Amino acid sequence: MRLRNVKGSREQIAASEYAIKEAEKIKGHWAEYLKDNKPLQLEIGMGKGRFLMELAEKNPDIHYIGIEKYSSVLVRALEKMEENPLENLHFIRMDAEEIVNIFEKGEVDQIYLNFSDPWPKERHAKRRLTSRQFLNRYQNILKERGRVIFKTDNRELFDFSLEEIKEAGWTLEKCTFDLHHSEYVEGNIMTEYEAKFVAQGKPICMLQIFLDCD
């Protein structure tokens, strides 16, 4: 479950050098803001930041931005960054629905979705981060043939995602219903949730997609 109501979390985020403020003003100018032309990758719903921190440490030639809606969760990642600063890792507190207001078409190279909220009620389907509504948002910020990589322990959400991908016209590049017993596990970086689920023996589903604009 997500942390809630951590006292002073919004103030900590506002004061942190690792959290980007007024990100909407940077739309269309991320290369200038980051001061180079290194690739830019996002994790949407980044939680406490374990996944992105390990990824950023292993890939210093890529910029990473973690997007998190909940202040009480994001502040934990900021605390970790204080202990181990990474120049190529940044955070934004925002709702993922607003992502097209932050990034211009072609500014993002890759998107990671890790153990997203399944929103199990059918009336909430459009809130799922792999719904066709969100896939359309990703299309509007990714570079041509930019990729989305999704991992979950929720088989119903994964099956839903496969249907949405087909309907939205994306190309399925990789797919497995049991990541840790598949060819795709090499180089995999685990999130906090993933480590817990794997220890419990739960299979992890993974897919990788791109949108062919040809």
Secondary structure, DSSP 8 states (H G I E B T S, - for coil): ------TTHHHHHHH-TTB--SGGGGTT-HHHHHTS---EEEEES-TTSHHHHHHHHH-TTSEEEEEES-HHHHHHHHHHHHHS--TTEEEEE--GGGGGGT--TT-EEEEEEES-----SGGGGGGSTTSHHHHHHHHTTEEEEEEEEEEES-HHHHHHHHHHHHHHT-EEEEEES-GGGSGGGTT----HHHHHHHHTT---EEEEEE----
